[in-house]
Amino acid sequence: MNDANPDPIPGGGARAAMERLNAEAGELHIWLRTQANAPAQLPWFRAAGIEAGGRIAEGRVGAAQLKPQPHRWRWREIGPYLDRIAEIARAAEVSPIEFAERQQFLLTNPGLGGLLGVTSTLRCAVSIYNPGDVAPVHIHTPNASRTILSETGGYTVIEGERCEAARGDLILTPNGTWHDHGNDGSAPVVWVDVLDFPLMEFLDCVWLDEDYPGTTEGNARAQAVTHAAGYSQKLYGHGGMVPGFVPHRRGFGHQVAPMFHYRGADIRAALDGLRDEAGDPYEGITLGFVNPATGGPVFPTLRYSAQLLRPGEATRFKRETYGTLYTVIDGRGHSEIAGHRFEWETNDIFVVPGFLWRRHVNEGPGDAVLYAVSDLPLLDKIGQYRAQGRLPDDTVAELVP
């Protein structure tokens, strides 16, 4: 064979041959670079159609380039599994304390090949706690939150502050804060946990510690309550005013909110107070949860917000580079995501990956309230946040170039 002019592979199968070689090399955990290694993401912002912009490019797509898909989890389908999990826990041979943190299920995105995430950066679990259940005090590097779905939501103790929760409450457990949670009521409590776990996992920055250095109470290893209920709300619950005698840092996390508890009743009252405003054509009436000491997001990696859609309200189509997980707190309607319609009602959960056109429509007789979590702060920090909207004449406008 002439090395300068090798014989061509019959039938133009050079790419296939290289991919076969790649498959063989894969056993050694290496990936040969070829012209077939096309990017997984085509330019999303150039495609004007309503279908999935930034579709998978041709060529070999690496395992790390899996693409999340829009998806909706119906509460009437997934909710009953919590009762079944709780029933198993009640009859388990181990104590409720040992079983408590296993009474949950994780949501998995069908586009991520079984990875435990709803997007590449977000993990979501739905948990149930029976009366008497307690998760022992612990600390970890992922930022986390819980949104309460049951009428009473148990409690979480964070850095000595006890937060007793009700439906619609948002409780934050920033990275580096000691916390425990449980249910001392008479009925099961249910909440949605959201964490930036996949991001921390990718950065090889995940760890958890249960060796609490302070005093614990009872066999459940719950931290002693050292602050009165509502402590952080008393400090930071007045808009535009921040106390000057506290350090604004609780735990060892950096740039995380020192206010841990946002009450659902207050959130709803704030949204109702704004309902007569014009709102944003792409979002309706929205409220962002911020770090009251800095004005920035509650976590450096995640943005939390609440959204009110009035009866009959339909937002315009919008797409952004970040992914968003929505929980339906109230109402019913549908969202159109990349040309697909996803109907939703109270307690349903759905995800809108980045780069995809979406809009929301309230179809119910009353208000619809959605809570949203996204990785906007992360994309913004690395200079990758962009947004586009569709105008009434269907042309595309650059909202955030």
N, C-alpha and C positions, 0 to 999 in steps of 0.2 A: 504494500500500500504506500502511496505517495503521501508523506506526512503533510506536505504543503497543500495538497489538494485531495483530502480524504474522499472516499466514495460516499455519495449521499445515501441516506437511509431510504430504502424503497418506500414510495407512497408518501413522502414528505413527513415521516413520523419522527423527526428529530425531537420535537417537544415531548411526544409520548415516551420516547426512549429516555430522555433526561428525567422525566417524571418517574419512570420505573427505577432509574438509578437513585433518585431521591427517596423513593419508597424503601429501597434496600438500605440506603444510608441512614434512614430514620431509626433503625434499630440501634444505631450508635449515638442517637440523640444529636445528630447534626442535620443541617438543612442546606443542600447545595444551592448556591445562587445561580439562577438561570434567567433567560429572558422571559420565562414563563412566570416568574415571581412578580406578577403585576400587583399593584396596590389593591387592597380590598375596597377602597372607597373612591368611587368616581366623583368628580366635582359636583357636589350636591347643589351648589348655588347657581349652577348654569341651567339645570333642568327646570323648565317652567311648568311642567305638568303636575297634576295633583297626586300622581302615583308616587311610590317611594323614590324620592330623590337620593342620589348618592348610592345607587344600587351596587351590588357586588360586581367588581370588575372581572374581566376574563382573566384566566390564568390560575396558577396555583395559589390558594389562600391558606396561609399558615394557621395552625391551631390557635395561635394567640390573636387571630384576626376574626374571630367569630363575631357576628353581628346580632345585637339584640333586636327583637321584633316587637311591634306593638301587640299588646295582649291585655285581656281583661279577665280578672278572676271574679266570678259571680259568687256573692256571699251565700246565696241559697244552695250553692253546690259545695263550697269549701267549708262553710260554717259548721255543718253537722259533724265534720271530722274532729272539731274541737271537743264536742260533747263525748265522742267516742274515745278520744285521748284521755279526757278527764275521767271517764268511767274506768278505763284501764288503770289510771293512776290511783284511783280510790281503792281498787282491789289489788294493787301491787304489793309484793312481799317486802319491798323496801319502804322506808318511811316517806311521808309526803315531802319532807324537806329534801331528801335525796332525789326525789322524782320531780320536784317542782320545775327545774329549768328544762326538763324534757317535755313539758306539756305545750308543745308548739309545733307548727310546721313552717317550713321555708317556702317562699314562692320562687319558682325557677322560670326563667325566660326560655321559651321554646327555641329561640335562636342561639342560645349559648351552650348547647351541647351538654346539658346536665350540670353546668357550673352553678354554684349556689348564689345566684345574683339575679336581680331583675334588670339591671343594666351592668355595664362593665365596672361601675363604681359603687353601686347601691345594692345592699342586701335587705330583704324584707322578711320578717317572720311574724306570724300571728300566734299569740299566746293566750292560754286560759289558766287561771289560778283558782283552785277550789278554796272554799273557806278554810283558813288555817295554813295555807301554803305560804312558804317564805323561801325566797332565793337568798342564800347567804351573802354577806357583804363581800364585794369584789371590786376590782379596778381593771381597766383595760385601755389599750391605745385607740381602738376605733371610737369615733364619736357616735353617739346613739340617741335615739328618742323613742318615746312611746306615745301613740295617739289612742285615747280611750274610746272604745266602741260600746261598752256596756254602760248601763245607767249609773252604776257606781263602779269606780275603777281601782279599788284597792289603794295602795300607797306605794311611794318610793321615798326612801331616805337617802339624800345626797349630801355628802360632806356635813352630816349632822342636822340637815334640814328635812323635816318630814313633810312630804307633799301628798295630801289626801286628794284623790282625783275623782272626777265625774266625767260623764260622756262629753266628748269634744275637747277635753283638756289635752294640752301638749306638754309633756314633761321631758326635759333635756337631761341627759347624763353625758356631759362633755368628756373627752378623753382626759385621763388623769384624775378623775373624781371617784372617790369611794362611794359605792351605792349598794343598797339592797332594796328589795321590793317584795310585796306579798299581799295577802288578802286576809284581813281580820274581820270581814263582814260575814253575812249569812248567805250570800248568793255568789255564784262564780263571777269572776271579772274577766274581761277580754280586752286586749289591746293589740295594736300593730306596732311592732318594733322596726325601725329603719336605722341602718348603720352604713358607714362608709367602709365596711369590712373588705370588700373586694379590692378597693384602692390600697388599703393598708397591707393587704395580703400581697398585692403586686409589688409593693415597695419593700416587702419583707420586713414589715414593721408591726406585726401583730403579736401582742402578748397579753396575758391575763394573769392577775395575781389575786389570791384569796387570803394571803397572810396579813390580815388587817393589823396595823400597829397599835390601835387604841383599844378601848374597852368595848366588849360586845355583851349583848343581853340575851340570855337564854340559850337553849340548845340550838336554836336556829342561826346563831352567830350573826345577829343583827346589830349594827352599830348603834351606840347610844345617841339619842336625840339631844342635841346641844343647842338648837335654835328653835324658836317657836314656829308653828305653822305659818306660812306666808311670809317668812323672813325675807327672801329675795324679792318678793313682790313689794314688800314695805320699802325696801331700799331703792328699787328701780321701777316701780309701777307707776310713776308719775312722768308722763311724756315730757321730754325736754329738760328734765332736772335729774342730776346725778349727785349722790352724796359724795362729799369730799374727804370723809374720815375713814374710808375702808379701802383696801388695796385693789379691789375689782378683780382679784384673781383667787379662785377657789379650786384647790387641787393643783396639779403641776402642769396642766395643759396650757398652751400658749394661744392667745387670740380667740378664746372661747367665751361664750356669754356667762356672766356670773348670775344671771337670772335663770332659774331652773324650771319655773312653773308658769305656764300661760293657761288661764282658765277659759274653758269653752264658752261659758256664759259671757265673759268679757269680750271674747273674740266675736261672738255673734252680735252683741250689742254694738260693737264698733262697726261691723259690717252694716247692720241695720241703720246706724246713724249716717251712713254714706250712701244709702240706697237711692236717694234722689239726685245724686251727682251723675254727670254724664258717663263717667267711667272711661275705661280704655276700650277702643273698638275691638282689640284683639284679646282682651282678658276680662272685661267686665269690671266689677268692683273688686279690688284686691288690697290685701294688707300683707306687708312683709314683716317677719319677725326678725329683730335686729339685736345685736349686742348693745345693751343700753349704755355701756361705758365707752364705746367707740363709734357707734353708728353703723358698724360693719355687720356682716352676716353672723348668725349665732355660732357657726363653726367656720373655720377657714376653708373647708371643703364642701359644705352643704348650705343651701338656701332653703328656708321654710317660708311658706306663705299660705294665706287663706283667700278664697275666691268666692264671690257671691254672683250668681246668675239669676236675674229676676225672671218672673214667669214670661215665657215666650222669647227670652233673650237668646240671641245666637251671635257668637263672636265671629270675627273674620278669620280667615286662614292665616296661620303664622308658622314659621319654622325657625328653629334655633339649633346651635351646635351642641347644646347640652341635653341630657335625658332627664325626664321628669316622671316621678311616681305620684299618682293621685289616689286619694281615699275619699269616697263620697260620704260626707257627714250627714247630708240631708238632701232630699229631693230625688228626682229622676229625670233622665234625659239621655242624650247620646253624644258621642264624640266621633268625628270623622278624622281618621288618621291614615294618611297615605292612600286615600281613596277607599278605605274600608270603614264601615260603620260599626261602632261598638256601643250598644245600649248599656246604660248603667242605672242603678238605683241605690238606695241607702246601704252603706257598708261595702259596696263593691269597690274593688281596687283595680286600677289599670295603669299601664305604663306607656309613655310616649318616648321612644328613643330619639336621640339627636338626629337632626337633618331632615326630619319628616314633617310634612304639612299636617296641621291639625286645627280643628276648631271644635267648640263645645256648644251644645244647644240644650236649653232647659225646656223639657216637654211637659213638666208637671204643673199643677194649678198653683203651687207655692214656690218659694225660693229654693234654689239649689245651692248648696255650700260644698265646695271641694277644698281639701287640704292638699298641698303640693310640696314635694321635696325634690330638689334638683342639685346637680353638681355645678351650677353656674359659677360659684366663687372660684372653683378650681380652674375652669376654662378661662375665666376672666384673668386670673393671675398669670396664666401662661400665655396670654395674648391670643387665645383661640375662640373667644366668644364673638359670634356673628348672629344676626337675626334678620329675617325678611318677612314681609307681610304682603298679602294680596289686597289690592285696592278694589273698590266696587266695580271698576271696569275690567277686573281680572289681571291687570298688570301687576308686576312684582316691584315692591318698593324696598329699598335698603333701610331697615330700621336701625341696625347697629352694623355699620360697614366693617 
